[in-house]
Amino acid sequence: MKVMAQMAMVMNLDKCIGCHTCSVTCKQAWTNRSGVEYVWFNNVETRPGQGYPRTYQDQERWKGGWTLNKRGRLALRAGGRVKKLLSIFSNPLMPGIDDYYEPWTYDYETLTNAPAQQHTPVARPKSLISGKDMKIAWSANWDDNLGGGPTLTADDPVLKSIGEKIVLDFEQTFMFYLPRICEHCLNPSCAASCPSGAIYKRSEDGIVLVDQDRCRGWRMCVTGCPYKKIYFNHRTGKAEKCTFCFPRVEVGIPTVCSETCVGRLRYIGIVLYDADRVLEAASTPDDKDLYAAQRSVLLDPDDPEVQRAAEEAGIPRDWVTAAQRSPVWALINRFEVALPLHPEYRTMPMVWYIPPLSPVVDSLSTSGHDAESSGNLFGAIDALRIPISYLAELFTAGDPKPVRDVLARLAAMRSFMRDVNLGREPDVGIADAVGMTPEDIEDMHRLLAIAKYEDRYVIPTVHVEGADPGVLAHRLEESATECSLDYDGGPGMGGSGPFGETSGGATPIAVENFHMLKQRQTGDTVVDPGDRSKRVNLLNWDGKGEAKDLLPPRAEKDEP
C-alpha cells in the first residue's frame, strides 16, 4: 500500500444557480492575458447542452481518455507513442476555434466619440484574435438556460447515448447547471499523452500542472484530456490549464472559484488514496464498475493501518488530521452522495458532484399529495423531471442504481429534517430505508445546508517540519518535478524520448509564485507591467483599511 494525498473538490449541483461568478473571477485571476482570450479554466454549462468546447463528451470524435486494449490493459484512446510520433507535427484530433468560440469585444469608442446624430451609433463586435469585424455565432455559454432549445440540445452527446425520447418542450423541459474545472485525475491521460513530459502530477497534493519550460506546444494533451480542460496559448505556444489555485491552496486558502461561489456549493479537502491500486482500478473491465472501483482506492483516514502507512510515506500528521475532517471524504465515502464525472473515461477524476434533486415538491403539492412525505418523495424519484438515465450517463457510466441511491438519500434528508425543524418526532425508518442512521442524516444536512466556511474548506497548508521559509521553498521546487504516477508500471508515465522532456530546468512553482501571481494580475503584459503603481486590483486587497490608490488623495483643508 502506497499512501498518497490528493486535493479534491465536491460540487453540490442542487445549489448552483448558474450565475457564473466562479467563471468570471477565475478568468480575472488566471486568464486575463493575451493569447488566452477564449480560455475558461472554470466554466458553467447548462445541461442538457453541447458544453464547452462543443460536444467535448463525444470521445468517438475527440479520442480523449483511456480505453482497454484486447489484452485488457489501459491504452490511450488517441493512440500510443508510435501513432503520436507519426502525427507529431499535425494533430487533427483537437477542437478548433469554432468549437470553442472566437472571443470578441465591442467597438465602444464609436459610442463614446460619435458626434450627435439622428441615429444611434452601433458598437460592432470585434474579434479579440484578428481585430476585425465579426458575426457572433457561438460562445462558451451559448446553451445557457437552454437558450438554443431543442435545436442545440439535440447535439448533446449524453442525450444521444441514452437512446430514449426526452421531452424538451418548453413546459416539460428540464435543465441544471454543471460547473467544470480540471479534474486533477488520479490517472491523467493528458500527462500520458504529452511527448515532452511537461505535464506532471505533484506528489505532495496530486495537483496536475504544466511545466512551461518543458512544454513544446505539441498539443497532444488537448486531445488526450477527455474533459478538454487543457488549452493552447496561441501567443506563447504553450499549453495551460487549471492549477487548482495552488499558490492559494499552499497557504490554506480555497480556490478563487470556491471563494467567490455565490451558492456555496463547493467543498475542498484532502483525501488519502492507495497509489498502488490506481492502475488496477482504472483497468476495471466493466465501465459500470468504475465508480465503485474508484471509491475503493480511497483510504479511510481513521484506519490506524492507513495512518501508519501515511507516516511512513512522509505525509505530515496535520495532513492526516485534515483528511479525517475532509468534507470531500465524508460526501464520497461516508454519506455516499458524491459521484465522479464520466468515470468511463478511466482517468479517475477527483472533482465529484452531488446530482441535483429535481423540483418535485410543487408537482406533488398540486396533485394533492404531501410533498415532503418520505413515501411520496421516494416514489417520485423515478418520475423526476431530470431523467435518472441522463444523470447516470454523466456520473456513473450509465448505471442508474447509484444515482437513484444518491437521490433517495437526499430525499430522505429533506423529509427527515422537515420533522426535526417542525419540532416533531422524526421517523427513524426514513434513515433505515436509505441505509443511514439519524445521526448520519443530521450530519449530512449540517454539511450540505448550513456548513460554515471552515467546514467546507479543510485545506492543510504546505508543511515541512522544522524548515525555515527558504528551505521550504527549496523543498517545494524539488518536489515539483516529482509525479505520483512516476513509478514502475505507472500508467503512461516514465521513459525518455527525443521531444524535450529532459530539456530546461525545473520551474520553481512554490511559495514565490504567490508573489509572481500578484505581479501578473497587476500587469498589462505577460512580462514587466511597467506602470504597475497606477493600477488597482481588488483581488489582492484583503478588505481591511483602504486599498492603496483605490481613491484619489484627499485634499488638505486650509487652516481657518
C-alpha positions in Angstrom: 0.0 0.0 0.0 1.5 3.3 -1.1 -0.4 6.1 0.6 -0.6 9.5 -1.2 -2.6 12.7 -0.6 -4.9 14.2 -3.2 -6.5 17.6 -3.1 -10.1 17.1 -4.3 -13.4 19.0 -4.7 -17.1 18.2 -4.5 -19.8 20.4 -6.0 -23.4 20.3 -4.9 -25.4 20.8 -8.1 -28.6 21.4 -6.1 -27.2 24.8 -5.1 -25.8 26.0 -8.4 -27.8 29.0 -9.7 -25.8 29.5 -12.9 -24.6 33.0 -12.0 -21.1 32.3 -13.5 -19.4 34.3 -10.7 -16.8 31.4 -10.4 -16.0 31.6 -14.1 -15.6 35.4 -14.1 -13.3 35.5 -11.1 -11.2 32.6 -12.4 -10.9 34.4 -15.7 -9.8 37.6 -14.0 -7.3 35.8 -11.8 -5.7 33.3 -14.3 -6.6 34.0 -18.0 -6.8 37.8 -18.4 -3.8 37.8 -20.7 -3.2 37.9 -24.4 -3.4 34.5 -26.1 -6.0 33.0 -23.8 -9.0 35.2 -24.5 -11.1 32.1 -25.4 -9.9 30.1 -22.3 -12.1 29.4 -19.3 -10.4 27.2 -16.7 -13.7 27.3 -14.9 -16.9 27.3 -16.9 -20.6 26.6 -16.1 -22.6 24.6 -18.6 -26.3 24.2 -18.9 -27.4 20.6 -19.1 -28.7 19.3 -21.5 -26.4 21.1 -23.9 -23.4 20.8 -26.1 -20.9 22.1 -23.5 -17.6 23.8 -23.9 -15.9 23.2 -26.2 -18.8 22.0 -28.4 -19.6 18.2 -27.9 -16.4 17.6 -25.9 -18.0 14.5 -24.4 -18.1 12.7 -27.8 -14.9 10.6 -27.4 -15.6 8.8 -30.7 -14.8 12.1 -32.3 -12.2 13.6 -30.0 -10.5 10.4 -28.8 -9.9 11.6 -25.2 -9.2 9.5 -22.1 -8.3 5.8 -21.8 -9.7 2.6 -23.2 -8.9 -1.1 -22.7 -7.0 -2.9 -25.5 -7.5 -6.5 -26.5 -5.3 -7.7 -23.6 -7.4 -5.8 -21.1 -4.7 -3.2 -20.5 -5.1 0.6 -20.4 -4.3 2.4 -23.7 -4.8 6.0 -24.8 -7.8 6.2 -27.0 -5.9 8.6 -29.3 -3.1 6.0 -29.8 0.3 5.3 -28.2 3.7 6.8 -28.8 4.2 5.4 -32.3 1.0 7.0 -33.5 1.9 10.2 -31.8 5.3 10.2 -33.4 3.8 9.9 -36.9 1.4 12.8 -36.3 3.7 14.9 -34.1 3.7 17.9 -36.4 -0.1 17.7 -37.2 -2.6 16.9 -34.6 -6.1 16.9 -36.1 -7.9 15.5 -33.1 -8.5 18.7 -31.2 -11.2 21.4 -31.2 -10.9 24.4 -33.5 -11.8 27.9 -32.7 -15.3 27.4 -33.9 -15.7 24.6 -31.4 -14.6 26.9 -28.6 -15.7 30.3 -29.9 -14.0 33.3 -31.3 -13.7 35.8 -28.4 -14.9 39.3 -29.1 -15.3 42.8 -27.7 -17.2 45.8 -29.0 -16.1 49.0 -30.7 -17.1 51.1 -27.7 -15.0 54.0 -28.9 -17.6 54.6 -31.7 -20.2 55.1 -29.0 -18.2 57.4 -26.8 -16.7 59.5 -29.6 -19.5 59.6 -32.2 -20.9 63.1 -32.8 -24.6 64.0 -32.2 -26.7 62.5 -35.0 -30.2 61.3 -35.8 -29.4 57.6 -35.5 -27.8 55.9 -32.5 -24.3 54.7 -33.4 -23.6 51.0 -33.3 -20.7 49.3 -31.5 -19.8 46.5 -33.8 -18.4 43.3 -32.4 -14.6 43.0 -32.9 -12.6 39.8 -32.8 -10.1 39.7 -30.0 -7.9 37.5 -32.2 -7.9 39.3 -35.5 -9.3 42.6 -34.5 -11.7 42.6 -37.5 -15.5 42.8 -37.5 -17.1 39.5 -36.9 -20.5 37.9 -36.5 -21.2 36.3 -33.2 -22.4 32.8 -33.7 -21.2 30.8 -30.6 -19.7 31.3 -27.2 -18.7 29.4 -24.1 -22.2 29.9 -22.7 -24.4 29.6 -25.7 -26.6 26.8 -24.2 -27.2 28.9 -21.1 -30.7 28.3 -19.7 -31.5 26.2 -22.7 -31.1 29.3 -24.9 -30.9 27.2 -28.0 -33.8 24.9 -27.1 -34.2 21.6 -28.9 -32.2 22.8 -31.9 -28.9 22.8 -29.9 -29.6 20.2 -27.3 -30.2 17.6 -30.0 -26.4 17.5 -30.4 -25.8 16.8 -26.7 -23.7 13.6 -26.8 -25.2 12.4 -23.5 -28.7 12.7 -24.9 -27.7 10.8 -27.9 -26.2 8.0 -25.8 -29.4 7.5 -23.8 -31.4 6.4 -26.9 -34.8 7.3 -25.4 -37.2 10.1 -26.1 -36.5 13.1 -23.8 -39.2 15.7 -23.6 -37.7 19.1 -24.4 -41.0 21.0 -24.9 -40.9 24.3 -23.1 -43.5 23.3 -20.4 -41.9 19.9 -19.9 -38.2 20.6 -20.2 -35.5 20.1 -17.6 -32.2 21.8 -17.0 -29.5 22.1 -14.4 -26.1 23.7 -14.2 -22.8 21.8 -14.3 -19.7 23.8 -13.2 -16.5 22.3 -14.5 -12.8 22.7 -13.8 -9.8 20.4 -14.5 -10.5 17.1 -12.8 -6.9 16.7 -11.5 -7.3 13.0 -12.1 -5.5 10.2 -10.3 -4.8 8.7 -13.8 -4.4 11.7 -16.0 -4.5 10.9 -19.7 -3.2 14.4 -20.5 0.1 13.6 -18.7 0.4 10.3 -20.6 -0.3 12.0 -23.9 2.4 14.7 -23.6 5.5 13.8 -25.7 7.6 16.3 -23.7 6.7 15.1 -20.2 5.7 18.7 -19.4 2.5 17.7 -17.6 3.0 16.2 -14.2 1.0 15.3 -11.0 2.5 16.9 -7.9 3.4 14.2 -5.4 2.5 16.2 -2.3 -1.1 17.1 -3.2 -1.9 15.5 -6.5 -2.5 18.7 -8.4 -1.8 18.4 -12.1 0.3 21.2 -13.6 2.1 22.1 -16.9 5.8 22.8 -16.7 6.0 25.8 -19.0 9.8 25.3 -19.6 9.3 21.7 -20.9 6.2 22.3 -22.9 6.9 22.3 -26.6 3.4 23.1 -27.8 2.7 19.7 -29.4 -1.0 19.9 -28.2 -1.3 16.2 -27.7 -2.5 16.9 -24.2 -5.5 18.7 -25.6 -6.5 15.6 -27.5 -5.7 13.3 -24.5 -7.9 15.2 -22.0 -11.4 13.9 -22.4 -12.8 16.9 -20.5 -11.0 19.3 -22.8 -9.7 21.3 -19.9 -6.2 21.9 -21.3 -5.9 24.9 -23.6 -3.3 26.2 -26.1 -2.0 29.7 -25.7 -1.5 30.8 -29.3 0.7 33.6 -28.2 3.2 31.8 -26.0 2.9 28.4 -27.9 2.4 26.6 -24.6 -0.4 24.6 -23.0 -2.2 26.0 -20.0 -4.7 24.5 -17.6 -6.5 25.0 -14.2 -3.9 24.9 -11.5 -6.3 24.4 -8.6 -5.1 27.8 -7.5 -2.1 26.1 -5.9 -0.5 29.3 -4.7 -3.6 29.9 -2.6 -4.1 26.3 -1.6 -0.5 26.1 -0.4 -1.2 28.7 2.3 -4.6 27.3 3.2 -6.8 29.5 1.1 -9.5 27.9 -1.1 -9.5 28.3 -4.9 -10.8 31.5 -6.4 -13.9 29.8 -7.9 -14.7 28.3 -4.4 -14.1 31.5 -2.5 -16.4 33.6 -4.8 -19.1 31.0 -5.3 -22.5 32.6 -4.5 -24.3 29.3 -3.8 -21.6 28.0 -1.5 -21.8 24.7 -3.4 -18.1 23.8 -3.5 -16.2 21.7 -0.9 -12.4 21.3 -0.8 -10.4 18.8 1.2 -7.6 16.2 1.2 -8.3 12.5 0.6 -5.8 9.7 1.0 -5.5 7.0 -1.7 -3.5 3.9 -2.5 -1.4 4.7 -5.5 -0.5 1.0 -6.0 -4.2 0.3 -6.8 -4.8 3.2 -9.3 -3.8 1.2 -12.4 -5.9 -1.8 -11.2 -9.0 0.3 -10.6 -8.7 2.2 -13.8 -8.4 -1.2 -15.7 -11.7 -2.5 -14.4 -13.3 -4.3 -17.3 -16.9 -3.1 -16.9 -17.5 0.6 -17.2 -20.3 0.4 -14.7 -18.0 -0.9 -12.0 -15.5 2.0 -12.4 -17.4 4.2 -9.8 -17.1 1.5 -7.1 -13.5 0.8 -8.1 -12.5 4.4 -7.8 -14.1 4.7 -4.4 -12.2 1.6 -3.2 -8.9 3.3 -4.0 -9.7 6.0 -1.4 -8.4 5.1 2.1 -10.1 5.6 5.4 -8.0 8.2 7.3 -9.3 6.9 10.6 -7.8 3.5 10.0 -4.7 3.0 12.2 -3.0 1.0 9.4 -3.6 3.8 6.9 -2.2 6.3 9.4 0.9 4.3 9.9 1.4 3.9 6.2 0.9 7.6 5.7 3.5 8.4 8.3 5.9 6.0 6.6 5.2 7.8 3.3 6.2 11.1 4.8 2.7 12.6 4.9 2.6 15.1 7.8 0.4 14.3 10.7 -1.7 17.5 10.3 -2.5 16.4 6.7 -3.8 13.1 8.0 -5.9 15.1 10.5 -7.2 17.3 7.7 -8.1 14.1 5.7 -10.1 12.9 8.7 -12.0 16.2 8.7 -12.3 16.4 5.0 -15.8 17.2 3.6 -14.8 15.5 0.4 -14.1 12.2 2.1 -17.4 12.5 4.1 -19.5 13.2 1.0 -17.9 10.5 -1.1 -17.4 7.5 1.3 -19.4 8.3 4.5 -22.6 9.7 3.1 -22.1 8.3 -0.4 -23.8 11.2 -2.2 -20.9 12.4 -4.5 -20.3 10.9 -7.9 -17.4 11.3 -10.4 -17.9 13.0 -13.8 -17.7 10.4 -16.6 -15.8 7.6 -14.8 -15.9 5.6 -18.1 -13.0 7.8 -19.3 -10.9 5.9 -16.8 -8.9 9.0 -15.7 -10.3 8.6 -12.2 -11.4 12.3 -11.8 -11.1 14.0 -8.4 -13.8 16.6 -8.9 -17.0 15.0 -7.8 -20.6 16.0 -8.0 -23.8 15.7 -5.9 -26.5 15.2 -8.6 -29.5 17.6 -8.5 -32.8 16.5 -6.9 -35.4 17.8 -9.3 -38.1 20.2 -8.0 -40.7 17.6 -7.2 -42.4 19.4 -4.3 -44.6 21.6 -6.5 -45.7 18.8 -8.7 -46.6 16.7 -5.8 -48.4 19.5 -4.0 -50.6 20.4 -7.0 -51.7 16.8 -7.3 -52.9 16.8 -3.7 -50.0 14.9 -2.1 -47.9 15.7 0.9 -44.8 17.0 -0.9 -42.4 16.4 2.0 -43.6 12.9 2.9 -40.8 10.3 2.5 -43.1 7.9 0.8 -44.1 10.4 -1.8 -40.6 11.7 -2.3 -39.1 8.2 -2.7 -41.9 7.2 -5.1 -41.4 10.4 -7.2 -37.6 9.8 -7.8 -38.2 7.6 -10.9 -40.5 10.2 -12.3 -38.3 13.2 -11.8 -38.2 15.9 -14.4 -34.4 15.4 -14.8 -34.2 11.8 -16.0 -32.1 9.4 -13.9 -30.8 7.9 -17.1 -29.3 11.3 -18.1 -27.6 11.7 -14.7 -26.3 8.2 -14.9 -24.7 8.8 -18.3 -22.9 11.8 -16.7 -21.8 10.3 -13.4 -21.9 6.5 -13.3 -21.2 5.3 -16.9 -24.9 4.7 -17.4 -25.7 2.7 -14.3 -28.9 4.2 -12.8 -28.7 2.5 -9.4 -26.0 4.6 -7.7 -27.8 7.8 -8.9 -31.1 6.6 -7.6 -29.5 5.7 -4.3 -28.0 9.2 -4.0 -31.3 10.9 -4.8 -33.0 8.7 -2.3 -30.6 9.9 0.4 -31.2 13.5 -0.5 -34.9 13.0 -0.4 -34.6 11.2 2.9 -32.7 14.1 4.4 -35.3 16.5 3.2 -38.2 14.5 4.8 -36.3 13.7 8.0 -35.1 17.2 8.6 -38.6 18.6 8.0 -39.8 16.8 11.1 -36.8 17.9 13.1 -37.3 21.5 12.1 -41.0 21.4 12.9 -40.4 20.0 16.3 -41.9 16.7 15.6 -40.5 13.2 16.4 -38.6 12.2 13.3 -39.3 8.9 11.6 -36.2 6.7 12.2 -37.5 4.4 9.4 -36.6 7.1 6.9 -33.0 6.8 7.7 -33.1 3.0 7.8 -34.7 3.0 4.3 -31.6 4.5 2.8 -29.0 2.7 4.9 -28.2 5.6 7.2 -28.6 6.5 10.8 -30.4 9.6 12.1 -27.1 10.9 13.2 -25.7 10.5 9.7 -28.6 12.3 8.2 -28.3 15.2 10.6 -24.5 15.4 9.9 -25.1 15.3 6.2 -27.7 18.1 6.5 -25.3 20.2 8.5 -22.6 19.8 5.9 -24.8 20.3 2.8 -27.1 23.0 4.1 -25.5 25.1 6.9 -21.8 24.3 6.9 -19.5 27.1 7.9 -16.5 28.2 5.9 -14.0 26.1 7.9 -16.2 23.0 7.4 -16.5 23.5 3.6 -12.8 24.1 3.1 -10.4 21.9 5.1 -7.1 22.7 3.4 -3.8 21.9 5.2 -1.0 24.3 4.5 2.3 23.3 2.9 4.1 21.7 5.8 7.8 20.8 6.2 8.9 20.1 9.8 11.5 22.4 11.1 12.1 24.2 7.8 12.5 27.9 7.6 10.8 29.7 4.6 13.9 29.5 2.4 14.3 25.7 2.9 10.6 25.2 2.5 10.6 27.0 -0.9 13.6 24.8 -2.0 11.9 21.6 -0.9 8.8 22.6 -2.9 10.8 23.3 -6.0 12.4 19.9 -5.8 9.0 18.1 -5.3 7.6 20.0 -8.3 9.5 17.6 -10.7 8.1 14.5 -9.0 5.0 12.8 -10.1 2.7 10.4 -8.1 2.4 8.2 -11.2 6.1 8.0 -11.9 6.8 4.6 -10.6 7.4 1.1 -12.1 4.3 0.2 -14.0 2.7 3.5 -13.6 0.1 4.2 -16.3 1.5 6.1 -19.2 4.4 7.7 -17.3 8.1 7.4 -17.3 10.6 6.9 -20.1 12.5 9.5 -22.0 12.3 10.5 -25.7 13.6 12.9 -28.2 10.8 15.5 -27.8 12.2 17.6 -25.0 11.2 16.1 -21.6 14.8 16.5 -20.3 15.3 20.0 -21.6 15.0 23.0 -19.4 15.3 23.2 -15.7 12.6 22.7 -13.0 10.1 25.5 -12.9 10.0 27.0 -9.4 6.4 26.6 -8.6 6.1 27.2 -4.9 5.9 30.0 -2.4 7.5 32.6 -4.6 4.8 32.1 -7.2 2.2 33.7 -4.9 4.1 37.0 -5.5 4.5 36.2 -9.2 0.8 35.8 -9.4 0.2 39.2 -7.8 2.6 40.8 -10.2 0.9 39.2 -13.2 -2.6 40.3 -12.0 -1.4 43.9 -11.8 0.4 43.9 -15.1 -0.7 44.8 -18.6 1.6 42.4 -20.3 3.0 38.9 -19.7 6.3 40.4 -18.7 7.2 43.6 -16.7 4.0 45.7 -16.4 5.9 48.9 -16.1 3.0 51.1 -15.0 2.1 48.8 -12.1 1.9 51.5 -9.5 -1.1 53.2 -11.1 -3.2 50.0 -11.3 -5.5 48.7 -8.6 -6.6 45.1 -8.4 -9.2 44.3 -5.8 -8.4 40.6 -5.9 -5.3 41.4 -4.0 -7.0 43.6 -1.4 -7.8 41.9 1.9 -10.7 44.2 2.6 -9.1 45.8 5.6 -8.4 49.5 5.7 -8.2 51.3 2.3 -6.8 49.8 -0.9 -3.8 51.9 -1.9 -4.6 54.2 -4.9 -8.3 53.0 -4.9 -9.5 56.5 -4.2 -7.9 59.8 -5.2 -5.8 61.5 -2.4 -7.7 63.6 0.0 -7.4 67.4 -0.5 -5.9 69.0 2.6 -8.2 71.7 4.1 -6.9 75.1 4.6 -6.3 76.2 8.1 -9.1 78.6 9.4 
